[in-house]
C-alpha cells in the first residue's frame, strides 16, 4: 500500500491588501443579480471592532451582523463557524491528522502538542438577536444558535456578539509566528455565519480542508500595536494616530464572503499600479535574504500580467485592489488577497502566485462550495493557472496540462480513487484528495475541450463566469453552460467523470487491410479522434461522434458514423490500405491505458 501511495504522490500534481482614495468605485462591477435561472442567496453584513494584543496574541471582538433571509424558508436556527477552535489538542482536525493514513506533514501531531497559551480559540461571551439574548452552544468549530424568533422569508435580523479569541501558533494557514517569522496571519479568525442555500445549512466542522461563506459587506476596525504594518481584504478608510502605543486601522470590503488580514512590524509594503486594472499590493518581510527580496520585486509586474490574463480569459476582476502577502504555510487564497510563503525560488514564487491569484475567480468570485465540489475550485484553478504559467514562463509546452493528466491517470490506476462527489474531508488519503481535486479536476475541464472543441470551451468558461459569478454554482451549472454554448448533450460527461470512478479506455482491436476495428474497454463513453497512416505514407484524420452527445465538435477531420456507447466494438473501412492507427494523438483524452491506443501493422 505504501508503494502504491508513493507512486500516486509522484503522479499527483504538487502545488506546493492596502489603501485606495476611492474605495468602492468599482462596486458597480460586483454583480450579485440573483435572477439567473431562479437563483437566490442569503446576505450578511458584518461590522466588527477588534482589539489585538500582540504580546499575548489574544484579541477582543465586538460584532454586529445583519442577516437577510432571501430564502423561501423559515429559519429556526443559525450556525457560526469558529475555525480557530480546530487548533486545540483533541479537536477533529488534530485527531484526523493523527489517524489518517498519510498525515499532512505540515500538521502531523503538532496540534496535540500545543500548550494552553499556544492553542487557538474563539469564545462567544454573549449573543443577541434584535437586542434579546439567545441560546447558543459551542460544539467544536461550530456555534449552534437557537433563535428567539424564527427568521421569516425576506426578513433581516441583527445579531450582536461579544467574543474573545486567541491566535494559535502557525500550523495550517492561520496563526502567529510562522516559520518565516511573520507575526500574524489572520485567516478565518472571526465568528463567521454559515451558508444556507437550497440544500440547507452548510455548518461543516473545520477538519483541515475548505471553506464556504455568505456574501456581504464588511466594516472592520482593527486596533493593534502602532508599529505593525497591516494588509488584507478590503480598502483602508483611515488609520488613526497612535494612542497608548496602538493605532486603529479601518477597513471596508464590499461584496466579499470572508475577511483576511496579516500584520508584522517588519513588512515592506510595495504597490504596483496597473495601467488598466487594480492596484496591486505586496507585503513581505524586510529581513528576507537579498535574493528573496529581489524575487518579490520581480513578482510585481508579473502579477499584473497574470491579473490581465485571468481577466481576459475568465472574466473581469471587479475590485480596485489585490494583495499578495507573505504569511501562512504555503499558499492560500482569500478575499481580494492571498497569503503565500516568501522564501522561494522565483519560479516557485511566480507559480504559487499564479495559482492563488487564479483562485480569485473560482474560489472567491464564483465560490462553489469547496467542501462538496472541491475539484471545481482546485481543478479549474489549476487548469487556468497552468495555462497562464505556460504563457508567461520561460519554456512552452504543447500540452501544458500533461502533468495533470499524469496525476489523474496515476490515481485512476492506483486502486485508491474515490469519485469527485466525495466530501473534501472524507477522502481516505490526503494524496488521493490532492490527485482528485487538483489533477482530475483540471483534467475535467481540459478534457471537455477535447469533447466540445477548444473554442467552445473558451466560450463556456467566459459564459459560466458571466452567469454564475457571486452565485455559488454547482457542477451541473458548468455543464449546462457548455450545453447552451454547443447545443450538445453533456450530462453523461459529468456523470461518468465526476460522479463515478469509471475510466476512459479505448483500444485498437485490429487492422486488416482497410478495415479498422476499435474497442471500448473502460466504462466511460467518449467521442474518438483517430489518426490513420496508410501504406503509401499519406495520413488521414477521422472523427467518430459519440451518439449520446447528439452533436459533433468543430473539426477538420473526416466525420464518420456515430458510436453508440453500449456497443463494445466499432468497425469501419478506409479507402486505402492501413499501415498504423492511433487513438487521440493529442493526448487530451484521459485514456488510462494508452498502450493500446496505437496499432501498427506488421
Secondary structure, DSSP 8 states (H G I E B T S, - for coil): -HHHHHHHHHHS------B-SSTTTTGGG------GGG----EEEEEEEEEEETTTTEEEEEEEEEEE--SSS-EEEEEEE-GGGGSSTTSHHHHHHHHSTT--TTTTTTGGG--TTTS-EEEEEEEEETTEE-EEEEETTEEEEEEEEEE-TT-EEEEEEEEEEE--BSSSSSEES-TT--SEEESS-S-EE-EEETTEEE----SSS------EEEEEEEEEETT-EEEESSEEEEE---BTTEEEEEEEEEEES---EEEETTEEEEEEE-TTS-EEEEEEETTS-HHHHHHHHHHHHHHHHHHHHHHHHT----SSEEEEEE-SSSEEEETTEEEE-----HHHHHHHHHHHHHHIIIIIII---TTT-HHHHHHHHHHHHHHHHHHHSSS--TTTTHHHHHHHHHHHTTT----TTS-GGG-SSHHHHHIIIIIIHHHHHHHHHHHH-HHHHHHHHHHHHHHHTTS---HHHHHHHHHHHH----HHHHHHHHSS---B-EEEEEEETTEEEEEE-SSS---EEEEEEETTS-EEEEEEEEGGG-S----SSEEEEEE-TT-SEEEEE-SS-EEEEEE-TT--S-BS-GGGSEEE--
